Amino acid sequence: MEKNNINWDLIVIGGGVTGAGILREAERNGIKTLLLEQKDFAWGTSSRSSKMVHGGIRYMKEGMFGLTYESVKERQKLLKEAPFLIKTLGFLMPIYKDKSPSKLSMSIGLAIYDLMGLKWGHKFIKKEKMNKVFENLNSEKLKGVFYFEDAKTDDARLVIRLIMEAVQGDSKALNYHRVNSVKKTENGFSVTAFDEGNKSEIVFKGKNVINATGVWSDKISRLPFNNKHIRPLRGSHIVFPRKFIPIDDAIGFSHPHDGRMLFIVPWQNTIICGTTDVDHSNDLNDEPSITKEEFDYLLECVNHYFPTVKLTDNDIISTYAGVRPVVSSGNLSPSQESREFILWKEDGITSVTGGKLTTFRKIAMDTLKKAGFKLKLRNQPVFNKLENTKNIYNIENSIWEKLLGRYGNDAHKVVKDKAPPLLDSIPGTDYLWAELPYTVENEKIHHLSDLLLRRVRVGNILQEGGLVHLDMIESLCSEYLPWDSDRWRNEKDQYIKFWRKYYSIP
Ligand SMILES: Cc1cc2nc3c(=O)[nH]c(=O)nc-3n(C[C@H](O)[C@H](O)[C@H](O)COP(=O)(O)OP(=O)(O)OC[C@H]3O[C@@H](n4cnc5c(N)ncnc54)[C@H](O)[C@@H]3O)c2cc1C
């Protein structure tokens, strides 16, 4: 068993948005931190969200006003601090006669929502004034739509950007290091992790440990609340081409069967429809995926509200599912369970679970405080300030802005001294070919699926996970990876098998 002699101020277990946010905040505050992730960064729920940075209008319906208020405040800060990674997204909420939500309840809800964010952006558009986009919308008993503003992001890139900016200082983040035990020592903790790359165990020393393992959190430290347990709830999505419903704004609907609120969100030339909310009893270390029942439930909702679109299985590009940890006493329906995060400290280990992508920074600061750290830089921006945003490259401005969002100041390194075809987009996407070798060289890729599902999202937005591009990807990236031709063949085979099993139509 190998020993690592650095005595870290803090070891964070879990490389989702919660762990990444804690790493980033700790680093900024001078706390030398090591993050350990069992699989890839953002492999858990944090690459499988609905991509909304939002207050959560539907949580107000469940009485979760505190969560909505915190989320709206965080959304406003993030829009300012990472303008190209977190972007304003218009939301439309059709209002039907005799159906929930009513015009009155929505108008009160949205007034409160806007007041929370200190901005007045919502309005009601009558049916007669609605534009062409709504031609396909089910108009039976339709009164009109409410318009309001929230935001969206690329969840996995949010995690990677937090981590990549944090490790520019004295901190470190290791993916494919699964923590097997945490033991208390005289001066802190010894944390034993299995390094998948070297197939060996390593012992790390740390003065403090934070467990940010989301749905796995009670495996590292048991919940000290009587009658409460972690209830894993699965949320699944379908992804289809934007041409079927060519919207720039998201739309929220109540499902015709059970009245649950669902969203369709325009994202990277596709439309994401989600989410379901069902108990998840599968092994947590297996990739979660959509069931046939969930798939039909989502398809039915799209076809109910857009009857002329007639979306079928064949139109779907991909699917994905994520598992949400909620702390439950077991009496409520999934959608009524609280989405608030929970903090606890047992045997010296501080644990955090639940919450939202949107509130990652608030969660990080509260967790560090609970662990006993004093934070000097509470109100500074969480991301590095963008130094030079001028597009001096031979690429479109809209593409350049996306690079700034994904890579921050490192966007320059992605395209500097590059020429076509590297400066061309991967067909059907807004990604440049140049991003692939850059991310392989700099962003800790261990498997092809890390590259295609979490660094760039080709696996989510292209048919068959981008299968037709795999040879080109090999030729661009092989220089930066220590893989021989057998390993490449194996990685490609594994990726295709894996994509078909977990990301395709059930
Ligand atoms: C379907 C769905 C849709 C959602 N949509 C939104 C949305 O639109 N907007 C929003 O704000 N929020 C949304 N959320 C909530 C949000 O995605 C989660 O709150 C957030 O991603 C949780 O992040 P996390 O880091 O706590 O957990 P995770 O992302 O799951 O990270 C935990 C990590 O810990 C690792 N780990 C576990 N055990 C170990 C170990 N022993 N050693 C090392 N590592 C370990 C796991 O591999 C995992 O990567 C959604 C959630 C779901 C389920």
The ligand as an ORCA input file, in Angstrom:
! r2SCAN-3c Opt
* xyz 0 1
  C     -33.025     14.207    -12.623
  C     -32.429     15.355    -11.900
  C     -32.530     16.631    -12.438
  C     -31.981     17.709    -11.768
  N     -32.055     18.933    -12.342
  C     -31.514     19.999    -11.706
  C     -31.542     21.266    -12.322
  O     -32.019     21.429    -13.447
  N     -31.008     22.299    -11.646
  C     -30.445     22.161    -10.396
  O     -30.009     23.158     -9.831
  N     -30.376     20.951     -9.803
  C     -30.879     19.876    -10.427
  N     -30.804     18.626     -9.869
  C     -30.074     18.469     -8.613
  C     -28.560     18.410     -8.854
  O     -28.261     17.740    -10.041
  C     -27.885     17.722     -7.690
  O     -28.254     18.374     -6.506
  C     -26.364     17.772     -7.769
  O     -25.896     17.349     -9.014
  C     -25.778     16.901     -6.670
  O     -24.395     16.995     -6.732
  P     -23.477     16.181     -5.727
  O     -22.084     16.588     -5.999
  O     -23.977     16.354     -4.335
  O     -23.733     14.658     -6.098
  P     -23.110     13.827     -7.318
  O     -23.047     14.639     -8.534
  O     -23.856     12.550     -7.396
  O     -21.626     13.579     -6.862
  C     -21.271     12.659     -5.850
  C     -19.993     11.980     -6.317
  O     -19.454     11.200     -5.258
  C     -18.772     10.109     -5.856
  N     -18.536      9.069     -4.849
  C     -19.453      8.272     -4.256
  N     -18.843      7.420     -3.398
  C     -17.513      7.690     -3.460
  C     -16.365      7.137     -2.809
  N     -16.463      6.124     -1.938
  N     -15.134      7.626     -3.119
  C     -15.016      8.676     -4.011
  N     -16.082      9.214     -4.653
  C     -17.311      8.741     -4.369
  C     -19.732      9.674     -6.961
  O     -19.096      8.893     -7.952
  C     -20.239     11.016     -7.478
  O     -19.535     11.468     -8.630
  C     -31.330     17.520    -10.521
  C     -31.224     16.236     -9.973
  C     -31.766     15.154    -10.664
  C     -31.644     13.789    -10.099
*
